[in-house]
Amino acid sequence: MAIGASVTLFHRGSKTIIRKRMLLCDIMGYHPRLHLGLGRHEAVDVEVRFPAAKKITRCAGIEANRYMVLRPNGSVQDVTEGTKEANR
């Protein structure tokens, strides 16, 4: 579930940070989704730092209204809306 990973959104093609969030454990059992609004930005660069795997993954030009699945091994999977993986 990538708990402890930090997710940073940058202006596309730059190092200017738009948003930064950390995935935290929730003892109440809520779904572990992290929703990050892009505001007026149509696409952003996404950087994910996985502390357990000691890995940094950067994805460029991610458009709005997308799901990305973060895995504890440090991998990131881009998921299309409506697929089985997106509905988990």
N, C-alpha and C positions, 0 to 999 in steps of 0.2 A: 504493500500500500504506500510505499515511499514516505512513511512518516519521518519527519525531520528534514526532508528535502526542502530547499528554498527555491522559489520560482521568481525570476526577475524578468519583467517585460521592458524592452528597450524600444525607443523610436527606431523604426526600420532603418538598418544600415548605419546606426550610430551607437554610441555608448551612453546616451542620455536615457536615464531610467524613467519609465512611466509608472510602474507599480512593482512592488516587491512583497511577497507573502511566503510564509512558511507553512508546511503541512504539519498539523499537530494531531496527536492522538485524542480521540474523543471517547471518554468513558461512558457516554450516554448512548452509544451505538448509532449515531447519525451516519449517513452515507458519507464516505471520505472524499467528496468532490470539492475541488477548489475552483470557485468561479471568479474570474478576473475580467471586469469590464474594460473595454478598450476606449470608451468615450468616443471621441471624433476620429480615432485612428482606424483605418480600414485593415491594416496589417501591422504586425510587430515582429521583432525578433525575441525569442524566448530562450532564456538560459535556466537550466535546472542543475542544481548542485545536490548530489546525493552523498550525505555524510558517511553512511555505512559502506557504500561501494567505493567511496573516495573518487567519484567520477563527476565530471562536468560535461553536460550535453548542451549544445546551442543549436537551435533551429531557426533558420532565417525565413522571413516573409510569411509568417503564419497569419492567415486571414481570420477575421471575426467569425463567430458562430461555429467554432471547431471544438472537438473533444480530443484531448491527448491523454493517453494512459501512461502513467509513470510506474515503473516496476522497481522493486527493491534492488535488483541487480544493476541498476543504472540505465536501463534501456527506456526509450520513449517511443510509443507507438501512436501515430496519428490515426484517429478513427473517424470514419464518415458517419454522420448522423443517420440513425435508423438501423445500423448494423447490430448484431447480437452483442458485440463488445461495448458499444456505446450505451446499450440499455442495461448494463450491469449496475 
